[in-house]
Amino acid sequence: MGKTIRELKRWLEQEQPVLSQKMLDELLADSRVGVRKMVQSYLKEQERQQKEAARLEALWQMERKCQEKGYKTIAGVDEAGRGPLAGPVVAAAVVLPSDFDVTGLNDSKQLSAEKRNQLKRRIEQQAVSIGVGIADVEYIDKYNILQATYHAMRLALEQLTPAAEFILADAVRIPGISIPQEGIVKGDSLSHSIAAASIIAKTTRDEWMAKAAEKYPGYGFDRHMGYSTPEHLEALKKWGPSPIHRRSFAPVRDCLKSQTL
């Protein structure tokens, strides 16, 4: 093609050309090893981008099925914080516009904190509506974590304006609501609306735990977010439960028992 390796690299990266099979064959047969490797890398990246585009397109399927049934306001619902030993459980409900830029959207657990925060800002700027519900430690200990999760989800749904006409929830059916709904196993990796709710719930809870770390230093809440890491368990032994620890959870309950012996 008459290009140096550096020129070819810049051309592939900046222009993102669609290469004909003839051009590919010529480049892959180039006598320069560097050119052949560069083109192979380019082809792998093109394949990755195509797979990601297909994944993102597939994640609209659940919403489109609902739209075909006549529903217009479709809310994705998810939670964060069912497993930790401390802090609240947080749920979010999100209604996305059909033209939402879904680039990078995924299950919040698959994303870095920086990426989650970037997506949070985009969701907050572009979403039709967002609701957040929080069930505190007192509610969790009184009613159990599952009931607290349902409570947080109902609170989140109540905040939506306009109200949801159909709900796509991650792995559960939410009791106590009259709105039609569908629980989807691994929904945060199968629906854009649920994935967006997952990100809002996770980032909201992380912010809550970071503030709790300032109020209750020594536990490392801003690092483990209340989950039962070795660091957290060691701090629990050393300092005992804080006011935001879930006393109905076994490790915290056991710590309280040991303190009374």
C-alpha positions in Angstrom: 0.0 0.0 0.0 3.0 2.2 0.0 2.7 3.2 3.6 5.3 2.9 6.4 4.4 0.9 9.5 3.8 4.1 11.4 1.6 5.6 8.7 -0.4 2.4 8.4 -0.9 2.3 12.2 -2.1 5.9 12.3 -4.4 5.3 9.3 -6.0 2.2 10.9 -6.4 3.9 14.3 -7.7 7.3 13.1 -9.6 6.5 9.9 -11.0 3.1 11.0 -11.3 2.1 7.3 -13.5 -0.7 6.0 -10.9 -2.9 4.3 -11.8 -5.0 1.3 -10.9 -8.6 1.2 -8.3 -7.8 -1.5 -6.7 -5.1 0.8 -6.7 -7.5 3.7 -5.0 -10.2 1.7 -2.3 -7.8 0.5 -1.6 -6.5 4.1 -1.6 -10.0 5.6 0.8 -11.1 2.9 3.1 -8.1 3.4 6.8 -9.0 3.9 7.0 -6.9 7.0 6.1 -8.8 10.2 5.1 -5.6 11.9 2.4 -4.9 9.2 1.0 -8.4 9.5 0.8 -8.3 13.3 -0.8 -4.8 13.1 -3.5 -6.0 10.7 -4.2 -9.1 12.8 -4.7 -6.8 15.9 -6.9 -4.5 13.9 -9.1 -7.5 12.8 -9.4 -8.7 16.4 -10.4 -5.2 17.5 -13.0 -5.0 14.7 -14.4 -8.4 15.8 -14.6 -7.2 19.5 -16.4 -4.0 18.5 -18.9 -6.0 16.4 -19.6 -8.4 19.3 -20.0 -5.5 21.7 -22.4 -3.7 19.3 -24.4 -6.9 19.0 -24.5 -7.3 22.8 -25.7 -3.8 23.3 -28.4 -4.1 20.6 -29.6 -7.4 22.2 -30.1 -5.7 25.6 -33.0 -3.7 24.2 -35.0 -6.9 23.4 -36.9 -7.0 26.7 -37.9 -3.4 26.5 -39.0 -3.8 22.9 -41.2 -6.8 23.8 -42.9 -4.6 26.4 -43.3 -1.8 23.8 -44.9 -4.2 21.4 -47.5 -5.0 24.0 -48.3 -1.3 24.2 -46.3 -0.3 27.3 -44.5 3.1 27.0 -42.9 3.7 30.4 -40.8 0.7 31.2 -38.7 0.8 34.4 -35.7 -1.3 35.1 -35.3 -2.1 38.8 -32.2 -3.4 40.7 -30.6 -3.3 44.1 -27.2 -3.0 45.7 -26.2 -4.2 49.2 -28.1 -7.3 50.0 -24.9 -9.2 51.1 -22.9 -6.7 53.3 -22.7 -6.9 57.0 -23.3 -3.1 57.4 -25.1 -0.3 55.8 -28.5 0.0 54.0 -29.8 -1.9 51.0 -30.4 0.5 48.1 -32.7 0.0 45.1 -33.1 2.1 42.0 -35.8 2.3 39.3 -34.8 3.8 35.9 -36.8 4.6 32.8 -34.5 5.2 29.8 -35.4 6.9 26.5 -35.3 4.7 23.4 -32.4 6.8 22.0 -30.2 6.5 25.1 -26.5 6.1 24.4 -25.9 2.6 25.8 -22.2 2.5 25.1 -20.4 0.7 27.9 -23.6 -0.1 29.8 -23.3 -3.4 31.7 -23.9 -5.0 35.0 -22.4 -2.7 37.6 -20.4 -5.5 39.1 -18.5 -5.9 35.8 -17.4 -2.2 35.8 -14.8 -0.2 37.5 -15.8 2.5 40.0 -14.6 5.1 37.6 -16.7 3.7 34.7 -19.8 3.3 37.0 -19.5 7.0 37.9 -19.2 8.0 34.3 -22.3 6.0 33.4 -24.1 7.4 36.4 -23.7 10.9 35.2 -24.9 9.9 31.7 -27.9 8.1 33.1 -28.8 11.1 35.3 -28.6 13.5 32.4 -30.5 11.4 29.9 -33.0 9.2 31.8 -36.7 9.9 31.5 -37.0 9.2 35.2 -35.0 7.9 38.2 -36.2 6.7 41.6 -34.0 5.6 44.5 -35.2 3.8 47.6 -33.2 3.0 50.8 -34.0 0.5 53.5 -31.9 1.2 56.6 -30.3 -1.2 59.0 -33.2 -1.0 61.5 -35.6 -2.1 58.7 -33.3 -4.9 57.7 -32.9 -6.2 61.2 -36.6 -6.0 61.9 -38.0 -7.5 58.7 -35.0 -9.4 57.1 -32.9 -8.5 54.1 -35.3 -9.8 51.4 -38.3 -7.8 52.7 -36.0 -4.8 53.1 -35.0 -5.2 49.4 -38.6 -5.3 48.3 -39.3 -2.2 50.5 -36.5 -0.3 48.9 -37.7 -1.3 45.4 -41.2 -0.1 46.1 -39.9 3.2 47.4 -37.8 3.7 44.3 -40.8 2.9 42.0 -43.0 5.4 43.9 -40.5 8.2 43.0 -40.9 7.7 39.2 -42.6 10.5 37.3 -44.2 9.5 35.1 -45.1 6.3 36.9 -43.9 3.0 35.4 -46.4 1.1 33.2 -44.3 -2.1 33.3 -41.4 -3.2 35.4 -38.3 -5.3 34.5 -36.7 -6.4 37.8 -33.5 -8.2 38.3 -34.2 -11.8 39.4 -37.2 -11.0 41.6 -40.9 -10.3 41.4 -41.7 -7.4 43.7 -44.7 -8.1 46.0 -47.2 -5.4 47.0 -47.4 -3.6 43.7 -50.2 -3.6 41.1 -47.9 -2.7 38.1 -47.3 -5.5 35.6 -43.8 -6.9 36.0 -41.3 -9.5 35.0 -38.4 -10.8 37.0 -35.4 -11.6 34.9 -32.5 -13.8 36.1 -29.3 -12.0 35.6 -31.4 -9.1 34.3 -28.6 -6.6 34.8 -26.7 -8.3 32.0 -29.8 -8.8 29.8 -31.7 -5.4 29.9 -30.4 -1.9 29.5 -33.0 -0.5 31.9 -32.0 -3.0 34.7 -28.3 -2.4 34.0 -28.9 1.4 34.4 -30.8 0.7 37.7 -27.9 -1.5 38.9 -25.4 1.4 38.3 -27.6 4.0 40.1 -28.2 1.7 43.1 -24.5 0.7 43.4 -23.1 4.2 43.1 -25.7 5.6 45.5 -24.8 3.0 48.1 -21.1 3.4 47.6 -21.5 7.2 48.2 -23.5 6.4 51.4 -20.8 4.0 52.7 -18.0 6.5 51.9 -19.8 9.1 54.1 -20.2 6.4 56.8 -16.5 5.8 56.7 -16.0 9.4 57.9 -18.4 9.0 60.7 -17.2 5.6 61.8 -13.4 5.5 61.1 -11.5 2.3 61.7 -13.8 -0.1 59.8 -12.7 0.7 56.3 -16.3 1.1 55.0 -15.1 3.2 52.0 -12.9 0.3 50.8 -15.1 -2.8 51.3 -18.5 -1.1 51.4 -19.6 -3.2 54.3 -18.9 -6.6 52.8 -17.3 -9.3 54.9 -13.7 -8.9 53.8 -10.9 -10.1 56.1 -10.2 -6.4 56.8 -13.8 -5.8 57.8 -14.0 -8.9 60.0 -10.8 -8.0 61.8 -12.1 -4.5 62.5 -15.4 -5.9 63.7 -13.5 -8.1 66.2 -11.4 -5.2 67.3 -14.0 -2.5 67.6 -17.3 -4.4 67.9 -20.4 -3.5 65.8 -21.0 0.1 64.8 -24.6 1.6 64.7 -24.8 0.7 61.0 -23.9 -3.0 61.4 -26.7 -5.5 60.7 -27.2 -7.3 64.0 -29.3 -9.9 62.3 -26.4 -11.1 60.2 -24.4 -14.0 61.7 -20.9 -12.5 61.8 -22.2 -9.4 63.6 -24.5 -11.4 65.9 -21.6 -13.7 66.8 -19.4 -10.7 67.6 -22.1 -9.4 69.9 -22.3 -12.8 71.6 -18.5 -12.9 72.2 -18.6 -9.4 73.7 -21.1 -10.5 76.3 -19.2 -13.7 77.4 
